[in-house]
Amino acid sequence: MQYLSLKDQLLKERQKNAALTAEADKNTADIDYIAMMCDVELTVPENEGMNNETEEG
């Protein structure tokens, strides 16, 4: 096993995160397309996903 500096580890993890995010976005688009073609209405919860933004009210 090769030693990776903290900077290299962070870069590698960010790349993995970007790839996983892209895959999740593609899967969501595929599901939306299939639902549209099958004329199925999908319900979306208000607090979907792991959004860290807070709502101000």
MMTF fields as JSON, N, C-alpha, C and O atoms, coordinates in Angstrom:
{
  "mmtfVersion": "1.0.0",
  "mmtfProducer": "UNKNOWN",
  "numBonds": 227,
  "numAtoms": 228,
  "numGroups": 57,
  "numChains": 1,
  "numModels": 1,
  "chainsPerModel": [1],
  "groupsPerChain": [57],
  "chainIdList": ["A"],
  "bondAtomList": [4, 2, 8, 6, 12, 10, 16, 14, 20, 18, 24, 22, 28, 26, 32, 30, 36, 34, 40, 38, 44, 42, 48, 46, 52, 50, 56, 54, 60, 58, 64, 62, 68, 66, 72, 70, 76, 74, 80, 78, 84, 82, 88, 86, 92, 90, 96, 94, 100, 98, 104, 102, 108, 106, 112, 110, 116, 114, 120, 118, 124, 122, 128, 126, 132, 130, 136, 134, 140, 138, 144, 142, 148, 146, 152, 150, 156, 154, 160, 158, 164, 162, 168, 166, 172, 170, 176, 174, 180, 178, 184, 182, 188, 186, 192, 190, 196, 194, 200, 198, 204, 202, 208, 206, 212, 210, 216, 214, 220, 218, 224, 222],
  "bondOrderList": [1, 1, 1, 1, 1, 1, 1, 1, 1, 1, 1, 1, 1, 1, 1, 1, 1, 1, 1, 1, 1, 1, 1, 1, 1, 1, 1, 1, 1, 1, 1, 1, 1, 1, 1, 1, 1, 1, 1, 1, 1, 1, 1, 1, 1, 1, 1, 1, 1, 1, 1, 1, 1, 1, 1, 1],
  "groupList": [{"groupName": "MET", "atomNameList": ["N", "CA", "C", "O"], "elementList": ["N", "C", "C", "O"], "formalChargeList": [0, 0, 0, 0], "bondAtomList": [1, 0, 2, 1, 3, 2], "bondOrderList": [1, 1, 2], "singleLetterCode": "M", "chemCompType": "L-PEPTIDE LINKING"}, {"groupName": "GLN", "atomNameList": ["N", "CA", "C", "O"], "elementList": ["N", "C", "C", "O"], "formalChargeList": [0, 0, 0, 0], "bondAtomList": [1, 0, 2, 1, 3, 2], "bondOrderList": [1, 1, 2], "singleLetterCode": "Q", "chemCompType": "L-PEPTIDE LINKING"}, {"groupName": "TYR", "atomNameList": ["N", "CA", "C", "O"], "elementList": ["N", "C", "C", "O"], "formalChargeList": [0, 0, 0, 0], "bondAtomList": [1, 0, 2, 1, 3, 2], "bondOrderList": [1, 1, 2], "singleLetterCode": "Y", "chemCompType": "L-PEPTIDE LINKING"}, {"groupName": "LEU", "atomNameList": ["N", "CA", "C", "O"], "elementList": ["N", "C", "C", "O"], "formalChargeList": [0, 0, 0, 0], "bondAtomList": [1, 0, 2, 1, 3, 2], "bondOrderList": [1, 1, 2], "singleLetterCode": "L", "chemCompType": "L-PEPTIDE LINKING"}, {"groupName": "SER", "atomNameList": ["N", "CA", "C", "O"], "elementList": ["N", "C", "C", "O"], "formalChargeList": [0, 0, 0, 0], "bondAtomList": [1, 0, 2, 1, 3, 2], "bondOrderList": [1, 1, 2], "singleLetterCode": "S", "chemCompType": "L-PEPTIDE LINKING"}, {"groupName": "LYS", "atomNameList": ["N", "CA", "C", "O"], "elementList": ["N", "C", "C", "O"], "formalChargeList": [0, 0, 0, 0], "bondAtomList": [1, 0, 2, 1, 3, 2], "bondOrderList": [1, 1, 2], "singleLetterCode": "K", "chemCompType": "L-PEPTIDE LINKING"}, {"groupName": "ASP", "atomNameList": ["N", "CA", "C", "O"], "elementList": ["N", "C", "C", "O"], "formalChargeList": [0, 0, 0, 0], "bondAtomList": [1, 0, 2, 1, 3, 2], "bondOrderList": [1, 1, 2], "singleLetterCode": "D", "chemCompType": "L-PEPTIDE LINKING"}, {"groupName": "GLU", "atomNameList": ["N", "CA", "C", "O"], "elementList": ["N", "C", "C", "O"], "formalChargeList": [0, 0, 0, 0], "bondAtomList": [1, 0, 2, 1, 3, 2], "bondOrderList": [1, 1, 2], "singleLetterCode": "E", "chemCompType": "L-PEPTIDE LINKING"}, {"groupName": "ARG", "atomNameList": ["N", "CA", "C", "O"], "elementList": ["N", "C", "C", "O"], "formalChargeList": [0, 0, 0, 0], "bondAtomList": [1, 0, 2, 1, 3, 2], "bondOrderList": [1, 1, 2], "singleLetterCode": "R", "chemCompType": "L-PEPTIDE LINKING"}, {"groupName": "ASN", "atomNameList": ["N", "CA", "C", "O"], "elementList": ["N", "C", "C", "O"], "formalChargeList": [0, 0, 0, 0], "bondAtomList": [1, 0, 2, 1, 3, 2], "bondOrderList": [1, 1, 2], "singleLetterCode": "N", "chemCompType": "L-PEPTIDE LINKING"}, {"groupName": "ALA", "atomNameList": ["N", "CA", "C", "O"], "elementList": ["N", "C", "C", "O"], "formalChargeList": [0, 0, 0, 0], "bondAtomList": [1, 0, 2, 1, 3, 2], "bondOrderList": [1, 1, 2], "singleLetterCode": "A", "chemCompType": "L-PEPTIDE LINKING"}, {"groupName": "THR", "atomNameList": ["N", "CA", "C", "O"], "elementList": ["N", "C", "C", "O"], "formalChargeList": [0, 0, 0, 0], "bondAtomList": [1, 0, 2, 1, 3, 2], "bondOrderList": [1, 1, 2], "singleLetterCode": "T", "chemCompType": "L-PEPTIDE LINKING"}, {"groupName": "ILE", "atomNameList": ["N", "CA", "C", "O"], "elementList": ["N", "C", "C", "O"], "formalChargeList": [0, 0, 0, 0], "bondAtomList": [1, 0, 2, 1, 3, 2], "bondOrderList": [1, 1, 2], "singleLetterCode": "I", "chemCompType": "L-PEPTIDE LINKING"}, {"groupName": "CYS", "atomNameList": ["N", "CA", "C", "O"], "elementList": ["N", "C", "C", "O"], "formalChargeList": [0, 0, 0, 0], "bondAtomList": [1, 0, 2, 1, 3, 2], "bondOrderList": [1, 1, 2], "singleLetterCode": "C", "chemCompType": "L-PEPTIDE LINKING"}, {"groupName": "VAL", "atomNameList": ["N", "CA", "C", "O"], "elementList": ["N", "C", "C", "O"], "formalChargeList": [0, 0, 0, 0], "bondAtomList": [1, 0, 2, 1, 3, 2], "bondOrderList": [1, 1, 2], "singleLetterCode": "V", "chemCompType": "L-PEPTIDE LINKING"}, {"groupName": "PRO", "atomNameList": ["N", "CA", "C", "O"], "elementList": ["N", "C", "C", "O"], "formalChargeList": [0, 0, 0, 0], "bondAtomList": [1, 0, 2, 1, 3, 2], "bondOrderList": [1, 1, 2], "singleLetterCode": "P", "chemCompType": "L-PEPTIDE LINKING"}, {"groupName": "GLY", "atomNameList": ["N", "CA", "C", "O"], "elementList": ["N", "C", "C", "O"], "formalChargeList": [0, 0, 0, 0], "bondAtomList": [1, 0, 2, 1, 3, 2], "bondOrderList": [1, 1, 2], "singleLetterCode": "G", "chemCompType": "PEPTIDE LINKING"}],
  "groupTypeList": [0, 1, 2, 3, 4, 3, 5, 6, 1, 3, 3, 5, 7, 8, 1, 5, 9, 10, 10, 3, 11, 10, 7, 10, 6, 5, 9, 11, 10, 6, 12, 6, 2, 12, 10, 0, 0, 13, 6, 14, 7, 3, 11, 14, 15, 7, 9, 7, 16, 0, 9, 9, 7, 11, 7, 7, 16],
  "groupIdList": [1, 2, 3, 4, 5, 6, 7, 8, 9, 10, 11, 12, 13, 14, 15, 16, 17, 18, 19, 20, 21, 22, 23, 24, 25, 26, 27, 28, 29, 30, 31, 32, 33, 34, 35, 36, 37, 38, 39, 40, 41, 42, 43, 44, 45, 46, 47, 48, 49, 50, 51, 52, 53, 54, 55, 56, 57],
  "secStructList": [7, 7, 7, 7, 7, 2, 2, 2, 2, 2, 2, 2, 2, 2, 2, 2, 2, 2, 2, 2, 2, 2, 2, 2, 2, 2, 2, 2, 2, 2, 2, 2, 2, 2, 2, 2, 2, 6, 6, 7, 7, 7, 7, 7, 7, 6, 6, 7, 1, 7, 7, 7, 7, 7, 7, 7, 7],
  "xCoordList": [0.85, 0.0, 0.895, 1.87, 0.536, 1.344, 0.831, -0.376, 1.749, 1.391, 0.908, 1.544, -0.205, -0.715, -0.724, -1.152, -0.25, -0.279, -1.736, -2.63, -1.957, -3.322, -3.922, -5.106, -3.11, -3.584, -4.012, -5.051, -3.22, -3.551, -4.79, -5.619, -4.917, -6.091, -7.353, -8.378, -7.261, -8.4, -8.791, -9.978, -7.817, -8.085, -8.757, -9.722, -8.255, -8.813, -10.26, -11.12, -10.539, -11.889, -12.836, -14.0, -12.347, -13.192, -13.533, -14.651, -12.578, -12.832, -13.859, -14.749, -13.734, -14.712, -16.1, -17.099, -16.154, -17.42, -18.053, -19.261, -17.25, -17.769, -18.322, -19.371, -17.627, -18.085, -19.396, -20.304, -19.499, -20.73, -21.893, -23.024, -21.621, -22.657, -23.156, -24.36, -22.231, -22.612, -23.444, -24.422, -23.062, -23.813, -25.214, -26.183, -25.323, -26.63, -27.513, -28.707, -26.942, -27.696, -28.188, -29.323, -27.337, -27.726, -28.853, -29.807, -28.745, -29.795, -31.118, -32.173, -31.068, -32.282, -32.9, -34.117, -32.061, -32.566, -33.173, -34.209, -32.545, -33.075, -34.437, -35.361, -34.553, -35.823, -36.906, -38.035, -36.569, -37.539, -37.989, -39.171, -37.056, -37.384, -38.305, -39.302, -37.969, -38.803, -40.197, -41.19, -40.278, -41.58, -42.384, -43.592, -41.733, -42.416, -42.937, -44.07, -42.106, -42.503, -43.619, -44.418, -43.677, -44.727, -45.925, -46.877, -45.882, -46.951, -47.246, -48.392, -46.172, -46.279, -45.907, -44.906, -46.71, -46.435, -45.604, -46.044, -44.41, -43.545, -43.718, -43.735, -43.845, -43.916, -42.517, -41.748, -42.199, -40.881, -41.051, -41.761, -40.406, -40.514, -39.886, -38.986, -40.367, -39.87, -38.379, -37.647, -37.935, -36.531, -35.788, -35.277, -35.741, -35.109, -33.591, -33.021, -32.94, -31.487, -30.839, -31.49, -29.552, -28.759, -28.364, -27.184, -29.34, -29.086, -28.77, -29.564, -27.635, -27.203, -27.684, -27.413, -28.393, -28.875, -30.016, -30.828, -30.073, -31.174, -32.163, -31.787, -33.441, -34.463, -34.666, -34.784, -34.704, -34.95, -36.401, -36.931, -37.054, -38.473, -38.912, -40.095],
  "yCoordList": [-1.181, 0.0, 1.244, 1.34, 2.159, 3.367, 4.481, 4.638, 5.237, 6.357, 7.519, 7.87, 8.111, 9.297, 10.439, 10.285, 11.574, 12.75, 13.16, 12.713, 14.001, 14.462, 15.172, 15.014, 15.946, 16.671, 15.689, 15.88, 14.645, 13.644, 12.843, 12.511, 12.536, 11.818, 12.649, 12.136, 13.934, 14.825, 14.912, 14.863, 15.041, 15.111, 13.832, 13.889, 12.684, 11.395, 11.265, 10.814, 11.65, 11.562, 12.524, 12.193, 13.714, 14.662, 14.119, 14.303, 13.45, 12.852, 11.734, 11.617, 10.909, 9.839, 10.431, 9.931, 11.499, 12.149, 12.718, 12.591, 13.34, 13.905, 12.799, 12.971, 11.67, 10.55, 9.982, 9.672, 9.844, 9.329, 10.3, 9.877, 11.587, 12.591, 12.548, 12.627, 12.423, 12.343, 11.095, 11.146, 9.976, 8.735, 8.855, 8.383, 9.483, 9.668, 10.579, 10.319, 11.638, 12.547, 11.818, 12.02, 10.974, 10.208, 9.238, 9.097, 8.572, 7.641, 8.366, 7.856, 9.542, 10.337, 10.728, 10.651, 11.148, 11.514, 10.309, 10.434, 9.147, 7.935, 7.57, 7.214, 7.658, 7.343, 8.324, 7.92, 9.608, 10.609, 10.342, 10.478, 9.964, 9.688, 8.472, 8.508, 7.402, 6.193, 6.493, 6.031, 7.264, 7.614, 8.438, 8.238, 9.359, 10.187, 9.316, 9.488, 8.388, 7.547, 6.575, 6.181, 6.192, 5.275, 6.03, 5.418, 7.354, 8.212, 7.934, 7.725, 7.938, 7.716, 9.018, 9.651, 9.407, 10.62, 10.26, 9.476, 10.825, 10.583, 11.715, 12.889, 11.353, 12.375, 12.61, 11.67, 13.874, 14.247, 14.837, 15.829, 14.239, 14.797, 16.193, 16.519, 17.001, 18.372, 18.418, 19.236, 17.554, 17.575, 16.399, 15.522, 16.401, 15.303, 15.389, 16.48, 14.238, 14.179, 14.666, 14.805, 14.921, 15.358, 16.81, 17.153, 17.65, 19.063, 19.732, 19.652, 20.38, 21.012, 22.46, 23.122, 22.944, 24.313, 24.394, 23.475, 25.488, 25.679, 26.664, 27.614, 26.41, 27.304, 28.442, 28.231, 29.655, 30.823, 31.215, 31.261, 31.497, 31.801, 32.903, 33.243],
  "zCoordList": [0.0, 0.0, 0.0, 0.746, -0.84, -1.0, -0.079, 0.108, 0.482, 1.349, 0.494, -0.5, 0.876, 0.209, 1.204, 2.348, 0.757, 1.626, 1.841, 1.122, 2.822, 3.107, 1.902, 1.607, 1.213, 0.034, -1.057, -1.689, -1.28, -2.286, -1.883, -2.731, -0.595, -0.109, -0.332, -0.78, -0.013, -0.188, -1.653, -1.978, -2.54, -3.968, -4.454, -5.216, -4.02, -4.419, -3.933, -4.689, -2.695, -2.148, -2.852, -3.077, -3.201, -3.941, -5.319, -5.8, -5.956, -7.266, -7.155, -7.997, -6.11, -5.891, -5.641, -6.16, -4.842, -4.532, -5.799, -5.997, -6.654, -7.904, -8.8, -9.422, -8.87, -9.694, -9.147, -9.918, -7.827, -7.221, -7.415, -7.655, -7.314, -7.525, -8.965, -9.212, -9.915, -11.322, -11.586, -12.331, -10.98, -11.155, -10.564, -11.159, -9.398, -8.76, -9.608, -9.753, -10.166, -11.029, -12.281, -12.713, -12.861, -14.044, -13.704, -14.469, -12.564, -12.148, -11.938, -12.315, -11.343, -11.132, -12.465, -12.639, -13.405, -14.733, -15.438, -16.09, -15.317, -15.938, -15.35, -16.082, -14.035, -13.37, -13.804, -14.081, -13.865, -14.308, -15.741, -16.057, -16.604, -18.003, -18.112, -18.833, -17.397, -17.442, -16.907, -17.468, -15.825, -15.262, -16.256, -16.39, -16.953, -17.937, -19.092, -19.542, -19.564, -20.694, -20.31, -21.16, -19.046, -18.576, -18.021, -17.537, -18.089, -17.586, -16.113, -15.716, -15.313, -13.876, -13.169, -13.503, -12.204, -11.43, -10.206, -9.365, -10.102, -8.951, -7.949, -8.319, -6.684, -5.641, -5.095, -4.895, -4.858, -4.361, -2.97, -2.806, -1.953, -0.601, -0.531, -1.306, 0.398, 0.526, 0.847, 0.291, 1.732, 2.156, 1.526, 2.222, 0.198, -0.534, -0.415, -0.447, -0.279, -0.298, 0.978, 2.013, 0.887, 2.033, 1.861, 1.928, 1.642, 1.436, 2.767, 3.705, 2.856, 4.105, 4.232, 5.234, 3.221, 3.279, 4.277, 4.381, 5.004, 5.946, 5.345, 4.658, 5.623, 5.124, 6.109, 7.316, 5.568, 6.406, 6.271, 5.161, 7.386, 7.294, 8.116, 8.113]
}
